[in-house]
Amino acid sequence: MAQLFHRGANNIAKASMALVIVLGGVVYFAYSQIARSSYLTNRYLERPQPVQFSHKHHVGDDGIDCRYCHTSVETAASAGIPPTQTCMNCHNQLWAETPYLEPVRASYRDNKPILWERVHDLPGFVYFNHSIHVAKGVGCSTCHGAVDTMPAVYQENTLQMEWCTSCHKNPEAFIRPKSEIYNMSWKDSNLTAEERANLKKEYKIRSREMLTSCSICHR
Amino acid sequence: MQDLKEIQRKIYPPMVEGDHNYGSVTDKISDITLKKRTPFGWFIGFGIAFLVAQSLLFTAIYLVTTGVGIWGNNQPVDWAFPIINFVWWIGIGHAGTLISAILLLMNQKWRTSINRFAEAMTLFAVACAGMFPVLHTGRPWLAYWLLPYPNTMGMWPQFRSPLMWDVFAVSTYATVSLLFWYVGLIPDLATLRDRAKNKYFKVVYGLLSWGWRGSARHWHRYEIAYLLLAGLSTPLVLSVHSIVSLDFSVAQLPGWHATIFPPYFVAGAIFAGFAMVLILTIPLRVWYNMKDLITDTHLVYMGKVMLATGMIVVYGYAMEAFFAWYSGAQYEVFMMYNRMWDGPYWWSYWLLILCNGISIQFLWFKRFRESAFWLFIISVVVSVGMWLERFVIIVTSLQRDFLPSSWGMYAPTMFDWSMYIGTIGFFFALIFLFVRMLPVISIFEVRALLPDAEVDHHVKDQKAVEGAVEG
């Protein structure tokens, strides 16, 4: 009987086994990279806004406190987007004539809010609350990055669940004194591990089991 | 001398009847696939099964585009047809694994001519079973969430949930069954490769047989691999349905929360599986004229296994009722009373007892056990009974739970039925394809059963042996 396959076919069969392992590794690596890529998470994406408001200028250069605009950050789930009136507190005097700020003045004149493009957008099934995070010593820059250096605010982190849980599993690695919450240049290494552990006790931060239970975020 | 042979024949009935040698067995089985024209009946059977399977396709499409609300399950009976059918199909698969693994390890020769399609039946039944939980998620394209894979949520599935154990149990079962079936097929695929006339079939069977040449080394490795897989499958016979039963018994619901569930479910699975093997075997051996390979002895043995496992199941029913009474717990007592007498589904309980308890009592009698017709009828009745068993356990327990305020009724919708019946069509369509395309009986293992295979036996038909060696 004639050979059905060339004798090299055996090598192909053996090589195919190795190929499955290699291919599996490649697919896994590609998947793990693509799933976390900024292409899918919109991390670092600078979005066009109706007025190119610069946090770098207002926070970094002028030293305005976060709470001047984001008034409800300590008391409510949402930190709050300021109304045009807040802008006009200064800008009816400063740069009051510049064409660059015409959309702001128009909004004020017509009593129509400026439609800002949302940068940090969590899915609807996540009940995120700013006030509890601030109350338990999580500073702005821990999640939002050094906003005082961002001409246009972008998303500093992936906002994926593994990112949330990395802190919920181990909060004492990220907390700071209440006085430093709004410090944009705070580093976690400013405190020793022991000091942070003490802070955790002082803030009465709950157990890892509690903080990672489903209904903490999904209600 | 003649008497001695008669007695020997009675104790060890021959597993191959008729005047067969190596060549004739090989011819007979491989010709179904290679030589014979496809019988007209095959087209009719496959056509009907295939048409029925379409109802599964349409239901699945409608389900995915609309939602699981098209089914009748709702509070308080959230688990209804999908899980009933899932457990029913998984149970049917068990006979295949028992036949191929446990009977192999126990050196039971009668497994040889039925193991191949019993294993195929296992695979197809698991495929049908798997569809129910996956489609019950409502978003089957996200079913991979059930698996513990590294993900961007930083989460594992809930390992404390028996539903999670199910995922592992069933996927392990499917994988090992597939490997076992396939490894067993390799020498026969090589036979088909060597005998096929058509070039394309040669290549396809050649690829599937992985270069099998039947050398001593090949056989040595094959025997080791097959034995290892049998060892791996053996615990699965017990573990898979035990874990399926934990879906229920881990919950605190009266009617589910019972320690007897794992062994009682395993016995029920083997019971249902043998019923299905009989349903498939009896017509198959008539249509393909294979009564010499699947003998009446095979049917009798399967009937006996059915009787034994069936009696264990009946014992399970008795103990369920006894435990409920003996516990003195008012919820347990009420559940049993509701299930048997007072509830709206009392008839399903007694129908179940009739199908699984009463019908198998006929198997005590030789007249029924040795009649293919009655075995077939009893097997069909048992298959219905095993479906009813899951219906009784699931629906009657859920519809009357602890709080009267949450009591309710359950009725399946048209789509519950169309999906269930669709899987039956799908199952039989696969069986028909299998019978047409692969050797339904293990050729080389049946050859080993022949008198010629006995080492000290004088080779009486030199030509036939040579024919077999050449392939």
Interface residues (C-beta under 8 A of the other chain):
Chain A: M1 L4 F5 A9 N10 A13 S32 A35 R36 T158 Q160 M161 E162 W163 C164 T165 S166
Chain B: P150 N151 T152 M153 G154 M155 R193 D194 K202 V203 G206 W210 G211
